[in-house]
């Protein structure tokens, strides 16, 4: 679970960087989107590398979810009788919401892929795009709708909380928090990763909504 989690951190960091290309304008963003489809050519077919990455992420997602279910079942089996009074004095909000935050993100990922990658439905017009669609225009049209931006921001809040505890937990699982200093650094790393990635993702829809990014 720790390894698959770290793979996802690397992916969302790279994905966030790509999204910020929107601040460079339509040509910059669309050039980046097209470049993703051309990676590895001519050794690989068009979108070949992109599909390899997608399949790898799907496998990592299945592993991550499966591990989460196994760990939850182990925890439930270890304490079949619930506490009479449960106090969360030693845990953070992000650690207590990992399960529900993960479920929220799973639902969001499905919706996000349908909206921007697989079906490419323009929420403003209801029209389905084609392989030569304009990714920048689709993004702007999507986030021009306030409710689309709200959905995205709620997902980014869940992502930030998941990353906050997940980063620390992954480092702890891999044995990198054996001292008080290393634990403090791991916690700080969790905050940095959460704020940078979730905040970076949130900048784009907010900028579209207020008119900083526009067609």
C-alpha positions as CSV (number, residue, x, y, z in Angstrom):
1,X,0.0,0.0,0.0
2,X,2.9,2.3,0.8
3,X,4.6,1.7,-2.5
4,X,1.4,2.2,-4.6
5,X,0.7,5.3,-2.6
6,X,4.1,6.8,-3.4
7,X,3.5,6.0,-7.0
8,X,0.3,8.0,-6.9
9,X,2.0,10.9,-5.2
10,X,4.5,11.0,-8.1
11,X,1.7,10.9,-10.6
12,X,-0.5,13.6,-9.1
13,X,2.6,15.8,-8.7
14,X,3.4,15.5,-12.4
15,X,-0.3,15.8,-13.3
16,X,-0.6,19.0,-11.2
17,X,2.5,20.5,-13.0
18,X,0.9,19.8,-16.3
19,X,-2.4,21.4,-15.3
20,X,-0.5,24.6,-14.4
21,X,0.3,24.9,-18.1
22,X,-3.1,26.4,-18.4
23,X,-1.7,29.7,-17.0
24,X,0.5,29.8,-20.2
25,X,-2.6,30.0,-22.4
26,X,-4.4,27.7,-24.8
27,X,-1.5,26.9,-27.1
28,X,0.8,26.0,-24.1
29,X,-1.8,23.7,-22.5
30,X,-2.9,22.0,-25.7
31,X,0.8,21.5,-26.8
32,X,1.4,19.8,-23.5
33,X,-1.7,17.6,-23.9
34,X,-0.6,16.6,-27.4
35,X,2.9,15.9,-26.2
36,X,1.6,13.3,-23.8
37,X,0.2,11.4,-26.7
38,X,3.4,11.6,-28.7
39,X,5.8,10.3,-26.0
40,X,7.9,7.3,-27.3
41,X,7.1,7.8,-31.0
42,X,8.1,6.3,-33.4
43,X,9.2,3.4,-31.1
44,X,5.7,3.3,-29.7
45,X,2.4,4.0,-31.5
46,X,0.5,7.2,-31.0
47,X,-0.7,7.4,-27.3
48,X,1.2,4.1,-26.7
49,X,3.2,5.4,-23.7
50,X,0.1,7.2,-22.4
51,X,-1.8,3.9,-22.4
52,X,1.2,2.1,-20.6
53,X,1.0,4.8,-17.9
54,X,-2.8,4.4,-17.7
55,X,-2.6,0.6,-17.3
56,X,0.1,1.0,-14.7
57,X,-2.0,3.4,-12.7
58,X,-5.0,1.1,-12.9
59,X,-2.9,-1.7,-11.5
60,X,-1.6,0.5,-8.8
61,X,-5.1,1.7,-8.0
62,X,-6.4,-1.9,-7.7
63,X,-3.5,-2.8,-5.4
64,X,-4.0,0.3,-3.3
65,X,-7.8,-0.3,-2.9
66,X,-7.3,-4.0,-2.2
67,X,-4.6,-3.3,0.4
68,X,-7.0,-0.8,2.1
69,X,-9.8,-3.4,2.3
70,X,-7.4,-6.0,3.7
71,X,-6.1,-3.7,6.3
72,X,-9.6,-2.6,7.3
73,X,-10.7,-6.2,7.7
74,X,-7.6,-7.0,9.8
75,X,-8.3,-4.0,12.1
76,X,-12.0,-5.0,12.4
77,X,-11.0,-8.7,13.2
78,X,-8.4,-7.5,15.8
79,X,-11.1,-5.7,17.7
80,X,-14.6,-7.3,17.1
81,X,-16.0,-5.4,20.1
82,X,-16.0,-1.6,19.7
83,X,-14.8,0.8,22.4
84,X,-17.4,1.9,24.8
85,X,-16.0,5.4,24.5
86,X,-13.6,6.3,21.7
87,X,-11.3,9.2,22.2
88,X,-9.2,10.5,19.2
89,X,-6.5,12.3,21.3
90,X,-3.6,10.8,19.4
91,X,-4.8,10.9,15.8
92,X,-5.2,13.7,13.2
93,X,-8.4,14.5,11.3
94,X,-6.7,13.3,8.1
95,X,-5.8,9.9,9.6
96,X,-9.4,9.4,10.8
97,X,-10.9,10.3,7.4
98,X,-8.5,8.2,5.3
99,X,-11.2,5.6,4.5
100,X,-13.9,8.0,3.5
101,X,-11.5,10.3,1.8
102,X,-10.2,7.4,-0.3
103,X,-13.8,6.5,-1.3
104,X,-14.5,10.1,-2.2
105,X,-11.4,10.2,-4.4
106,X,-12.3,6.9,-6.1
107,X,-15.7,8.3,-7.1
108,X,-14.1,11.5,-8.2
109,X,-11.5,9.7,-10.4
110,X,-14.2,7.9,-12.2
111,X,-16.2,11.1,-12.8
112,X,-13.0,13.0,-13.8
113,X,-12.0,10.4,-16.3
114,X,-15.5,10.4,-17.9
115,X,-15.5,14.2,-18.1
116,X,-11.9,14.8,-19.4
117,X,-10.5,11.6,-20.8
118,X,-12.9,8.9,-21.8
119,X,-16.2,10.4,-22.8
120,X,-15.1,14.1,-22.9
121,X,-18.5,15.5,-22.3
122,X,-18.7,19.3,-22.3
123,X,-20.9,20.1,-19.3
124,X,-21.9,23.5,-20.7
125,X,-23.3,22.1,-24.0
126,X,-23.7,18.4,-23.2
127,X,-21.8,17.5,-26.4
128,X,-19.3,14.7,-26.6
129,X,-15.9,15.5,-27.9
130,X,-13.8,13.7,-30.5
131,X,-10.1,12.6,-30.4
132,X,-9.1,16.0,-31.8
133,X,-11.0,18.0,-29.2
134,X,-9.6,21.2,-27.6
135,X,-8.5,20.2,-24.0
136,X,-8.1,23.8,-23.0
137,X,-11.6,24.8,-24.1
138,X,-13.1,21.7,-22.4
139,X,-11.3,22.6,-19.2
140,X,-12.4,26.3,-19.3
141,X,-16.0,25.4,-20.2
142,X,-16.1,22.9,-17.3
143,X,-14.8,25.2,-14.6
144,X,-16.8,28.1,-15.8
145,X,-19.7,26.3,-14.1
146,X,-19.5,27.0,-10.4
147,X,-20.9,23.6,-9.4
148,X,-18.2,21.9,-11.4
149,X,-15.6,23.9,-9.6
150,X,-17.2,23.2,-6.2
151,X,-17.1,19.4,-6.9
152,X,-13.4,19.7,-7.9
153,X,-12.5,21.7,-4.9
154,X,-14.2,19.2,-2.5
155,X,-12.2,16.4,-4.2
156,X,-9.0,18.5,-3.8
157,X,-9.7,18.9,-0.1
158,X,-10.1,15.1,0.2
159,X,-6.9,14.7,-1.8
160,X,-5.0,17.1,0.5
161,X,-6.1,15.3,3.6
162,X,-5.4,11.9,2.0
163,X,-1.9,13.0,1.0
164,X,-1.2,14.6,4.4
165,X,-1.6,11.3,6.3
166,X,-0.7,9.0,3.4
167,X,2.7,10.5,2.9
168,X,3.6,10.2,6.6
169,X,2.1,6.7,6.8
170,X,4.0,5.5,3.7
171,X,7.3,6.8,5.1
172,X,6.6,5.1,8.4
173,X,5.7,1.8,6.7
174,X,9.0,1.9,4.8
175,X,10.9,2.4,8.1
176,X,12.0,6.0,7.6
177,X,10.5,7.3,10.8
178,X,12.6,5.6,13.4
179,X,13.6,8.7,15.3
180,X,11.8,11.7,16.6
181,X,13.6,13.9,14.1
182,X,12.7,11.6,11.2
183,X,9.0,11.5,12.3
184,X,8.9,15.3,12.5
185,X,10.3,15.5,9.0
186,X,7.8,12.9,7.7
187,X,4.9,14.9,9.2
188,X,6.3,18.1,7.6
189,X,6.7,16.3,4.3
190,X,3.0,15.3,4.5
191,X,2.0,18.9,4.9
192,X,4.2,20.1,2.1
193,X,3.0,17.4,-0.3
194,X,-0.7,18.0,0.6
195,X,-0.5,21.8,0.3
196,X,1.6,21.9,-2.9
197,X,-0.3,19.2,-4.8
198,X,-3.9,19.9,-3.7
199,X,-3.3,23.7,-3.8
200,X,-1.7,23.5,-7.2
201,X,-4.7,21.6,-8.6
202,X,-7.2,24.0,-7.0
203,X,-5.5,27.1,-8.6
204,X,-6.7,26.2,-12.1
205,X,-10.5,25.9,-11.5
206,X,-10.5,28.9,-9.2
207,X,-8.6,31.0,-11.8
208,X,-11.1,29.9,-14.5
209,X,-14.1,30.8,-12.2
210,X,-12.8,34.3,-11.5
211,X,-11.7,34.9,-15.1
212,X,-7.9,34.8,-14.8
213,X,-7.9,31.8,-17.2
214,X,-10.3,32.2,-20.1
215,X,-10.7,31.3,-23.7
